[in-house]
Amino acid sequence: MASQLIKKEELAEFPAIAIDFQHTMTSVWGRSDKTVFEYLLDLRSFFRFVAASDMGLDPANDDISRLPFSQIDIERIEKLTSRDIIAYLYYLTQTKGNSATTRNRKLSALRTFFKYLMRTNRLEHNPTEQIQGPKKRTTLPKYLTLDQSISFLDKVSRSDSPTKKRDYAILTLFLNCGMRLSELTGINLTDISQDFRTIRVLGKGNKERMVYLNDACRDALTDYLTERLDGTPAKMRQKALFLSSRLQRISNKTVQWMVYKYLDEAGLHTPGMSVHKLRHTAATLMYQTGKVDVRVLKEILGHEQLNTTQIYTHVTNKNMEDAVGRNPLAELKHRDYVADAIERADADWEKKKKETGDSE
C-alpha cells in the first residue's frame, strides 16, 4: 500500500476524503503503490495551498511546506472554484518554479480527484473542468542509433565482468523489447513461457502483458540461464530471473548503475541518456527501421493511449532528406529561368518582325 511509501504519521495528516480516494485507487482501480504515492503528494501540495488561503497566509512569501491541512473536508472542497485552481497553478509557476510538465501532472491529479468525488456523488461541480493545462514544449526523446546500439552491446559482450552474461541479457531485452526498468527487474523465472517465445511482465497499474522474444533475446537468455540455473541452492531458492551478486532479486539501482557503466565505456553516456532511454531506443528502432505500425508499437510498449506512443514517430534528418529526395519533382533539372525568358522574348520579337515585314 501507499503507506509503505508515505509514513503512517504522514498519512494521518490527510483528510478522510483523501484517504477514501487512496483506498479507491489501490483496491478498486488497481493503481500501483508508486502511482498512489505520487497522487497523494500532489494532493498534499494543493491542500496546503488551500489551507494557507484559509489562514490568510501568502504562499508566495510564507513557508507553507509544513502547514497542517487535515481540516479540509468535503464542505470546503465544494466551495472551490476554477479561480482557486488557476491561482494554484500561478503559485506553482511563479513561486515554486514548476515546469509545464510538472504543473500538468499536478493538474491531472486534481482532475482525477475531483472526478472521483463527482462519481461518488460527493461533489456537484468540478472546478478543473474548464481549465486547460499549460502548454508543454515538445521535445524529441533521446535514443541510441542502430550503430550505437550495436556498439553498446558489443562492448558488453567483450567485457571481462563476471556478470557479463546477465548484463548482456538485460540490455538485449531493453533494446529489443522496450521494457520499463521496473518491468524487467520484476520478471520471475516462471514468467518465461515454456516454448521460450514470450515473457509475462507487470506494467503500470499492475497490468500484465505478454512480451514476445526475438532470436537475439532467446539467445541471450539461453546463455544467461546456463549460469542462473546451475543448481546452486542459493540461486534455486530465488524466483527472480535476474539476480544481484548477493543472489537477491536485482534492484533498479543496480541495473541503472550497470547501464551507466557500459554507456561510459562505450562513450555513449551523453547528458540525458538513461536506462529509460533504452526503451526509447527500442521503440524508435522498431518504428523507423523495422517499420512497425504505431498501433502495434502501442501494444508492445504497454501504453494505454495512442498519443503516448506517437512521440516515437518523430523523424530524423535523414528521414526528411530521403522524403524530399523521393518527391517526383526531385529529378527535374535546374534551368536558368531568366535566360529562358529572355530567349523566349527574343524569339517572339523575331516572329513579329517577320509577320509585319519589318527589318533592321
JORAQUI-V427548 format. One record per residue. N is the residue number from 1. PSI is psi in radians with two decimals (NA if undefined). OMEGA is omega in whole degrees, 0 to 359 (999 if undefined). D_CENTER is the distance of its C-alpha to the mean C-alpha in Angstrom with 2 decimals. Layout:
# JORAQUI-V427548
n:psi:omega:d_center
N:PSI:OMEGA:D_CENTER
N:PSI:OMEGA:D_CENTER
This chain:
# JORAQUI-V427548
n:psi:omega:d_center
1:2.92:180:23.60
2:-0.40:179:22.06
3:-0.32:176:25.44
4:-0.40:180:24.50
5:-0.60:175:21.95
6:2.25:183:24.10
7:2.69:182:27.75
8:-0.70:181:30.41
9:-0.49:177:32.06
10:-0.68:177:28.90
11:-0.55:180:28.48
12:-0.35:179:32.11
13:-0.44:187:31.25
14:2.50:177:29.36
15:2.81:184:31.50
16:-0.62:182:32.25
17:-0.58:178:30.27
18:-0.60:178:27.01
19:-0.69:176:27.99
20:-0.73:179:28.61
21:-0.74:178:25.13
22:-0.80:181:23.75
23:-0.67:180:25.96
24:-0.76:179:24.91
25:-0.69:185:21.18
26:-0.90:190:22.07
27:-0.49:183:24.98
28:-0.85:183:24.63
29:-0.28:178:21.00
30:0.50:179:20.01
31:2.60:181:17.08
32:2.81:178:16.22
33:-0.71:182:18.03
34:-0.72:180:15.04
35:-0.78:179:14.04
36:-0.74:179:17.76
37:-0.79:182:18.16
38:-0.64:177:15.63
39:-0.76:181:17.35
40:-0.67:177:20.68
41:-0.73:180:19.94
42:-0.65:177:19.05
43:-0.67:178:22.17
44:-0.74:178:24.23
45:-0.78:181:23.48
46:-0.76:181:24.65
47:-0.68:178:27.62
48:-0.62:177:28.86
49:-0.75:179:28.77
50:-0.75:180:30.84
51:-0.67:179:33.16
52:-0.73:178:33.78
53:-0.72:180:34.84
54:-0.53:182:37.17
55:0.05:179:38.74
56:0.35:179:39.35
57:2.77:177:37.08
58:1.83:182:35.29
59:-0.40:181:31.62
60:-0.44:184:31.73
61:-0.43:181:34.53
62:2.53:178:34.81
63:2.00:181:32.72
64:0.24:186:31.21
65:-0.37:179:28.83
66:0.31:183:31.24
67:2.28:178:32.69
68:2.56:183:33.53
69:0.18:182:32.15
70:-0.28:182:33.32
71:-0.19:182:35.94
72:2.04:181:33.54
73:-3.05:184:34.42
74:-0.56:178:34.06
75:-0.69:178:37.02
76:-0.68:181:35.31
77:-0.60:179:32.06
78:-0.43:182:34.17
79:-0.14:181:35.43
80:2.48:179:32.07
81:3.07:178:31.72
82:-0.51:179:29.25
83:-0.61:177:30.96
84:-0.71:180:29.93
85:-0.75:179:26.24
86:-0.71:178:26.63
87:-0.66:178:28.54
88:-0.75:179:25.79
89:-0.63:177:23.18
90:-0.72:177:25.83
91:-0.74:179:26.29
92:-0.59:181:22.61
93:-0.95:189:22.87
94:-0.67:184:26.34
95:-0.82:183:26.88
96:-0.36:180:23.62
97:0.48:180:22.10
98:2.49:178:18.68
99:2.93:179:16.34
100:-0.64:179:15.60
101:-0.78:180:11.99
102:-0.74:180:13.69
103:-0.67:177:16.48
104:-0.67:179:14.50
105:-0.75:181:12.95
106:-0.62:176:16.55
107:-0.67:178:18.01
108:-0.68:178:15.86
109:-0.73:178:17.20
110:-0.73:179:20.65
111:-0.77:180:20.42
112:-0.73:180:19.63
113:-0.82:181:22.46
114:-0.60:176:24.94
115:-0.67:177:24.27
116:-0.77:179:25.00
117:-0.61:178:28.21
118:-0.78:183:29.15
119:-0.51:180:28.74
120:0.23:175:30.85
121:0.60:177:33.47
122:-0.18:183:33.36
123:2.47:182:32.51
124:-0.30:178:34.01
125:2.65:181:31.79
126:1.89:184:28.17
127:-0.18:180:28.11
128:-0.06:190:24.51
129:-0.73:185:25.33
130:0.17:184:26.35
131:2.17:177:23.97
132:2.50:180:21.38
133:2.74:178:18.33
134:2.53:178:18.40
135:2.28:179:17.43
136:2.50:175:14.38
137:2.14:182:14.93
138:2.18:178:13.03
139:2.51:178:11.95
140:2.43:180:11.43
141:2.50:176:8.91
142:2.54:180:11.22
143:2.88:176:12.48
144:2.49:175:15.86
145:3.02:179:18.47
146:-0.81:180:20.46
147:-0.70:179:23.28
148:-0.67:179:21.21
149:-0.75:178:19.66
150:-0.77:179:23.25
151:-0.68:180:24.54
152:-0.87:180:21.97
153:-0.62:179:23.01
154:-0.66:178:26.60
155:-0.70:179:26.51
156:-0.76:183:25.58
157:-0.45:179:28.22
158:0.01:182:30.85
159:2.68:175:30.10
160:0.29:180:32.89
161:2.46:178:30.64
162:-0.28:179:31.93
163:0.39:185:28.42
164:-0.80:183:27.92
165:-0.70:177:27.80
166:-0.83:182:25.24
167:-0.72:181:23.02
168:-0.70:179:23.43
169:-0.73:180:22.54
170:-0.86:183:19.31
171:-0.58:177:18.20
172:-0.71:177:19.49
173:-0.76:178:17.39
174:-0.88:188:14.15
175:-0.34:180:15.26
176:-0.55:187:16.80
177:-0.26:179:14.86
178:0.59:180:11.17
179:2.67:169:11.26
180:2.77:180:9.19
181:-0.84:182:11.49
182:-0.56:179:12.93
183:-0.74:183:13.60
184:-0.82:182:15.53
185:-0.33:180:17.53
186:-0.05:182:18.41
187:2.34:174:20.11
188:2.81:179:23.87
189:-0.65:182:26.64
190:-0.14:179:27.47
191:-0.24:178:24.06
192:2.23:181:25.19
193:2.71:183:27.30
194:-0.58:180:30.96
195:0.05:176:30.87
196:0.54:181:28.00
197:-0.43:184:26.00
198:2.80:171:23.08
199:2.36:176:21.20
200:2.22:179:20.25
201:2.71:179:17.02
202:1.92:184:16.07
203:-2.80:180:12.57
204:2.53:180:11.26
205:0.41:180:14.38
206:0.55:180:16.61
207:2.20:179:16.34
208:2.57:172:17.84
209:2.75:179:17.33
210:2.28:177:19.25
211:2.17:181:17.89
212:2.50:182:20.58
213:2.33:174:21.94
214:-3.10:184:23.40
215:-0.71:181:26.44
216:-0.71:179:24.70
217:-0.77:180:22.88
218:-0.74:180:26.16
219:-0.78:182:28.15
220:-0.72:180:25.97
221:-0.70:178:25.93
222:-0.75:180:29.66
223:-0.75:181:30.44
224:-0.66:184:28.57
225:-0.35:175:30.12
226:-0.52:176:33.57
227:-0.72:185:32.92
228:-0.63:183:30.93
229:0.78:183:33.72
230:0.09:176:36.68
231:-0.06:178:38.45
232:2.20:183:38.11
233:-0.74:182:38.50
234:-0.61:179:35.86
235:-0.71:184:33.29
236:-0.39:178:34.51
237:-0.40:183:34.21
238:2.38:180:30.43
239:-0.26:181:28.37
240:2.51:177:25.11
241:-0.88:183:24.48
242:2.19:182:23.50
243:2.66:175:25.85
244:3.12:178:26.22
245:-0.34:177:29.49
246:0.15:179:30.77
247:0.62:172:30.32
248:2.88:176:27.81
249:2.29:182:24.37
250:2.43:183:22.23
251:2.84:176:20.07
252:-0.72:182:16.52
253:-0.66:179:18.33
254:-0.73:178:20.62
255:-0.73:179:18.02
256:-0.79:179:16.36
257:-0.75:180:19.90
258:-0.76:180:20.79
259:-0.80:180:17.99
260:-0.66:180:18.86
261:-0.84:182:22.50
262:-0.57:175:22.31
263:-0.73:177:20.24
264:-0.83:183:23.06
265:-0.52:180:25.73
266:-0.02:181:24.44
267:0.50:185:24.21
268:0.11:184:20.54
269:1.32:179:19.24
270:2.83:179:18.58
271:2.32:179:17.11
272:-0.22:179:13.35
273:2.28:184:13.35
274:3.13:178:11.93
275:-0.73:181:11.51
276:-0.46:180:7.76
277:-0.32:174:9.04
278:-0.56:174:11.28
279:-0.74:176:8.79
280:-0.70:181:8.26
281:-0.84:180:12.03
282:-0.81:182:12.81
283:-0.74:182:11.20
284:-0.75:180:12.91
285:-0.68:178:16.10
286:-0.70:183:16.36
287:-0.83:187:16.04
288:-0.80:185:18.15
289:-0.71:181:20.59
290:-0.16:179:20.73
291:0.64:178:20.78
292:2.32:179:18.75
293:2.48:185:18.66
294:-0.52:179:15.40
295:-0.62:175:16.44
296:-0.70:179:17.03
297:-0.65:178:13.68
298:-0.77:180:12.17
299:-0.67:180:14.40
300:-0.75:184:13.79
301:-0.24:179:10.06
302:0.57:177:10.99
303:2.52:176:9.34
304:-0.67:184:11.77
305:2.47:180:11.82
306:-0.58:182:12.56
307:-0.38:175:11.39
308:-0.68:181:7.68
309:-0.51:188:8.91
310:-0.19:175:11.17
311:-0.42:181:9.14
312:-0.03:178:10.27
313:0.26:175:13.76
314:2.71:183:14.35
315:2.65:178:17.73
316:2.92:177:19.38
317:-0.62:179:22.76
318:-0.68:177:24.43
319:-0.79:182:23.15
320:-0.68:179:24.61
321:-0.75:179:27.77
322:-0.68:181:28.32
323:-0.77:178:27.89
324:-0.65:180:30.49
325:-0.41:180:32.68
326:0.01:176:32.73
327:2.30:182:34.11
328:-0.28:177:37.59
329:-0.04:187:39.14
330:-0.47:183:37.88
331:-0.07:180:41.21
332:2.17:185:43.40
333:2.59:179:45.45
334:2.44:177:45.78
335:2.68:177:49.06
336:1.64:187:50.92
337:-0.52:177:51.01
338:-0.80:179:53.37
339:-0.68:179:55.85
340:-0.69:180:55.61
341:-0.74:179:56.39
342:-0.72:180:59.42
343:-0.74:179:60.60
344:-0.67:179:60.40
345:-0.72:178:62.27
346:-0.71:181:65.00
347:-0.73:179:65.36
348:-0.68:181:65.69
349:-0.75:178:68.32
350:-0.68:180:70.35
351:-0.73:180:70.25
352:-0.68:181:71.53
353:-0.70:180:74.34
354:-0.67:181:75.54
355:-0.58:182:75.48
356:-0.13:180:77.54
357:0.21:179:79.78
358:2.61:175:78.89
359:2.80:182:79.39
360:NA:999:78.97
